[in-house]
Amino acid sequence: MNSAGIEKLFSVLSNWTDLYAAKKVPLLDLYCGTGTIGLSLSKHATSIAGIEIMADAVRDANDNAKANSNY
């Protein structure tokens, strides 16, 4: 896993949303997996809807949201 690359990606996404989001909006996280990207951008969203086909990943995403008070 490339932790430094992931950290940089999240930083770029967060900065982009800071610059271009005039207000909080709903976020649609396609192929969300365990919800890492959507949850990391949750401060910019009124709500997050994750789309994922893998049931285990959906359960993990819900657990991650609950653990991070984003549920």
N, CA and C atoms as an extended XYZ file, in Angstrom:
213
Properties=species:S:1:pos:R:3:atomname:S:1:resname:S:1:resid:I:1 pbc="F F F"
N         0.842       -1.176        0.000 N   MET     1
C         0.000        0.000        0.000 CA  MET     1
C         0.891        1.243        0.000 C   MET     1
N         0.482        2.248       -0.721 N   ASN     2
C         1.227        3.492       -0.830 CA  ASN     2
C         0.570        4.542        0.061 C   ASN     2
N         0.903        4.509        1.342 N   SER     3
C         0.270        5.423        2.313 CA  SER     3
C         0.531        6.886        1.985 C   SER     3
N         1.732        7.199        1.560 N   ALA     4
C         2.050        8.597        1.227 CA  ALA     4
C         1.225        9.066        0.032 C   ALA     4
N         1.053        8.192       -0.954 N   GLY     5
C         0.247        8.538       -2.124 CA  GLY     5
C        -1.210        8.735       -1.763 C   GLY     5
N        -1.727        7.878       -0.906 N   ILE     6
C        -3.117        7.999       -0.477 CA  ILE     6
C        -3.327        9.294        0.301 C   ILE     6
N        -2.390        9.592        1.195 N   GLU     7
C        -2.485       10.840        1.961 CA  GLU     7
C        -2.480       12.050        1.039 C   GLU     7
N        -1.626       12.033        0.031 N   LYS     8
C        -1.564       13.132       -0.940 CA  LYS     8
C        -2.869       13.238       -1.728 C   LYS     8
N        -3.422       12.089       -2.162 N   LEU     9
C        -4.687       12.079       -2.889 CA  LEU     9
C        -5.791       12.725       -2.052 C   LEU     9
N        -5.905       12.329       -0.784 N   PHE    10
C        -6.949       12.894        0.076 CA  PHE    10
C        -6.741       14.385        0.294 C   PHE    10
N        -5.496       14.807        0.398 N   SER    11
C        -5.201       16.226        0.553 CA  SER    11
C        -5.621       17.018       -0.682 C   SER    11
N        -5.300       16.496       -1.866 N   VAL    12
C        -5.684       17.163       -3.112 CA  VAL    12
C        -7.202       17.227       -3.237 C   VAL    12
N        -7.894       16.122       -2.947 N   LEU    13
C        -9.358       16.118       -3.019 CA  LEU    13
C        -9.972       17.112       -2.037 C   LEU    13
N        -9.441       17.154       -0.834 N   SER    14
C        -9.963       18.080        0.168 CA  SER    14
C        -9.735       19.526       -0.244 C   SER    14
N        -8.542       19.826       -0.751 N   ASN    15
C        -8.253       21.185       -1.214 CA  ASN    15
C        -9.137       21.576       -2.386 C   ASN    15
N        -9.361       20.639       -3.306 N   TRP    16
C       -10.221       20.890       -4.461 CA  TRP    16
C       -11.634       21.219       -4.004 C   TRP    16
N       -12.156       20.442       -3.063 N   THR    17
C       -13.516       20.706       -2.595 CA  THR    17
C       -13.576       22.014       -1.817 C   THR    17
N       -12.517       22.356       -1.094 N   ASP    18
C       -12.478       23.653       -0.401 CA  ASP    18
C       -12.564       24.803       -1.406 C   ASP    18
N       -11.871       24.672       -2.524 N   LEU    19
C       -11.825       25.749       -3.508 CA  LEU    19
C       -13.101       25.882       -4.331 C   LEU    19
N       -13.694       24.752       -4.707 N   TYR    20
C       -14.779       24.780       -5.682 CA  TYR    20
C       -16.173       24.560       -5.123 C   TYR    20
N       -16.284       24.169       -3.889 N   ALA    21
C       -17.605       23.932       -3.313 CA  ALA    21
C       -18.078       25.203       -2.613 C   ALA    21
N       -19.039       25.886       -3.197 N   ALA    22
C       -19.573       27.117       -2.611 CA  ALA    22
C       -20.372       26.813       -1.349 C   ALA    22
N       -20.948       25.644       -1.291 N   LYS    23
C       -21.704       25.230       -0.119 CA  LYS    23
C       -21.650       23.719       -0.018 C   LYS    23
N       -22.060       23.207        1.123 N   LYS    24
C       -22.093       21.755        1.288 CA  LYS    24
C       -23.183       21.158        0.403 C   LYS    24
N       -22.860       20.059       -0.202 N   VAL    25
C       -23.782       19.375       -1.116 CA  VAL    25
C       -23.765       17.878       -0.808 C   VAL    25
N       -24.766       17.135       -1.288 N   PRO    26
C       -24.725       15.678       -1.134 CA  PRO    26
C       -23.551       15.104       -1.936 C   PRO    26
N       -22.945       14.055       -1.426 N   LEU    27
C       -21.810       13.415       -2.079 CA  LEU    27
C       -22.200       12.008       -2.513 C   LEU    27
N       -21.930       11.658       -3.746 N   LEU    28
C       -22.165       10.323       -4.271 CA  LEU    28
C       -20.805        9.665       -4.468 C   LEU    28
N       -20.544        8.617       -3.707 N   ASP    29
C       -19.266        7.912       -3.735 CA  ASP    29
C       -19.466        6.593       -4.482 C   ASP    29
N       -19.131        6.594       -5.785 N   LEU    30
C       -19.298        5.401       -6.615 CA  LEU    30
C       -18.157        4.422       -6.377 C   LEU    30
N       -18.485        3.146       -6.354 N   TYR    31
C       -17.492        2.096       -6.102 CA  TYR    31
C       -16.750        2.403       -4.806 C   TYR    31
N       -17.503        2.682       -3.755 N   CYS    32
C       -16.956        3.252       -2.530 CA  CYS    32
C       -16.104        2.312       -1.693 C   CYS    32
N       -16.209        1.026       -1.924 N   GLY    33
C       -15.433        0.110       -1.091 CA  GLY    33
C       -15.800        0.292        0.369 C   GLY    33
N       -14.826        0.509        1.204 N   THR    34
C       -15.085        0.681        2.637 CA  THR    34
C       -15.387        2.128        3.020 C   THR    34
N       -15.542        2.999        2.030 N   GLY    35
C       -15.973        4.372        2.280 CA  GLY    35
C       -14.881        5.358        2.607 C   GLY    35
N       -13.638        4.972        2.434 N   THR    36
C       -12.525        5.815        2.863 CA  THR    36
C       -12.539        7.208        2.233 C   THR    36
N       -12.700        7.296        0.932 N   ILE    37
C       -12.656        8.604        0.266 CA  ILE    37
C       -13.878        9.437        0.627 C   ILE    37
N       -15.066        8.849        0.548 N   GLY    38
C       -16.278        9.584        0.903 CA  GLY    38
C       -16.252       10.098        2.328 C   GLY    38
N       -15.832        9.255        3.261 N   LEU    39
C       -15.777        9.672        4.658 CA  LEU    39
C       -14.729       10.753        4.883 C   LEU    39
N       -13.626       10.676        4.138 N   SER    40
C       -12.594       11.708        4.306 CA  SER    40
C       -13.062       13.072        3.804 C   SER    40
N       -14.063       13.082        2.918 N   LEU    41
C       -14.607       14.339        2.392 CA  LEU    41
C       -15.915       14.738        3.067 C   LEU    41
N       -16.278       14.048        4.127 N   SER    42
C       -17.593       14.264        4.746 CA  SER    42
C       -17.799       15.688        5.270 C   SER    42
N       -16.736       16.378        5.611 N   LYS    43
C       -16.904       17.753        6.107 CA  LYS    43
C       -17.438       18.682        5.022 C   LYS    43
N       -17.329       18.255        3.770 N   HIS    44
C       -17.795       19.054        2.643 CA  HIS    44
C       -19.193       18.654        2.169 C   HIS    44
N       -19.811       17.686        2.836 N   ALA    45
C       -21.058       17.122        2.324 CA  ALA    45
C       -22.195       17.225        3.339 C   ALA    45
N       -23.401       17.377        2.817 N   THR    46
C       -24.584       17.312        3.674 CA  THR    46
C       -24.960       15.868        3.948 C   THR    46
N       -24.614       14.991        3.010 N   SER    47
C       -24.851       13.555        3.169 CA  SER    47
C       -23.930       12.816        2.203 C   SER    47
N       -23.735       11.535        2.458 N   ILE    48
C       -22.919       10.704        1.587 CA  ILE    48
C       -23.722        9.465        1.230 C   ILE    48
N       -23.794        9.153       -0.056 N   ALA    49
C       -24.395        7.906       -0.520 CA  ALA    49
C       -23.299        7.109       -1.207 C   ALA    49
N       -22.980        5.955       -0.644 N   GLY    50
C       -21.958        5.100       -1.218 CA  GLY    50
C       -22.598        3.998       -2.044 C   GLY    50
N       -22.060        3.752       -3.214 N   ILE    51
C       -22.537        2.695       -4.097 CA  ILE    51
C       -21.448        1.626       -4.166 C   ILE    51
N       -21.804        0.399       -3.778 N   GLU    52
C       -20.835       -0.686       -3.747 CA  GLU    52
C       -21.567       -2.010       -3.875 C   GLU    52
N       -21.012       -2.941       -4.646 N   ILE    53
C       -21.645       -4.234       -4.869 CA  ILE    53
C       -21.215       -5.288       -3.837 C   ILE    53
N       -20.033       -5.137       -3.244 N   MET    54
C       -19.507       -6.131       -2.318 CA  MET    54
C       -20.103       -5.933       -0.923 C   MET    54
N       -20.883       -6.914       -0.479 N   ALA    55
C       -21.590       -6.807        0.811 CA  ALA    55
C       -20.630       -6.587        1.976 C   ALA    55
N       -19.480       -7.268        1.982 N   ASP    56
C       -18.522       -7.086        3.078 CA  ASP    56
C       -18.000       -5.653        3.125 C   ASP    56
N       -17.754       -5.062        1.955 N   ALA    57
C       -17.273       -3.680        1.905 CA  ALA    57
C       -18.343       -2.717        2.403 C   ALA    57
N       -19.612       -2.988        2.077 N   VAL    58
C       -20.712       -2.138        2.547 CA  VAL    58
C       -20.787       -2.184        4.070 C   VAL    58
N       -20.686       -3.382        4.634 N   ARG    59
C       -20.698       -3.501        6.103 CA  ARG    59
C       -19.528       -2.737        6.710 C   ARG    59
N       -18.355       -2.884        6.116 N   ASP    60
C       -17.180       -2.163        6.614 CA  ASP    60
C       -17.349       -0.651        6.493 C   ASP    60
N       -17.937       -0.185        5.390 N   ALA    61
C       -18.173        1.253        5.203 CA  ALA    61
C       -19.120        1.779        6.276 C   ALA    61
N       -20.182        1.024        6.571 N   ASN    62
C       -21.106        1.445        7.623 CA  ASN    62
C       -20.410        1.455        8.982 C   ASN    62
N       -19.592        0.452        9.254 N   ASP    63
C       -18.830        0.419       10.506 CA  ASP    63
C       -17.875        1.607       10.590 C   ASP    63
N       -17.203        1.920        9.479 N   ASN    64
C       -16.281        3.062        9.461 CA  ASN    64
C       -17.005        4.372        9.699 C   ASN    64
N       -18.182        4.522        9.102 N   ALA    65
C       -18.967        5.753        9.298 CA  ALA    65
C       -19.383        5.890       10.762 C   ALA    65
N       -19.840        4.804       11.354 N   LYS    66
C       -20.243        4.840       12.759 CA  LYS    66
C       -19.037        5.163       13.652 C   LYS    66
N       -17.897        4.525       13.383 N   ALA    67
C       -16.707        4.738       14.194 CA  ALA    67
C       -16.183        6.153       14.097 C   ALA    67
N       -16.468        6.826       12.972 N   ASN    68
C       -15.978        8.189       12.766 CA  ASN    68
C       -17.071        9.238       12.919 C   ASN    68
N       -18.173        8.849       13.534 N   SER    69
C       -19.308        9.755       13.797 CA  SER    69
C       -19.857       10.405       12.534 C   SER    69
N       -19.867        9.677       11.424 N   ASN    70
C       -20.381       10.191       10.170 CA  ASN    70
C       -21.661        9.483        9.763 C   ASN    70
N       -22.281        8.817       10.669 N   TYR    71
C       -23.438        7.992       10.313 CA  TYR    71
C       -24.718        8.743       10.559 C   TYR    71
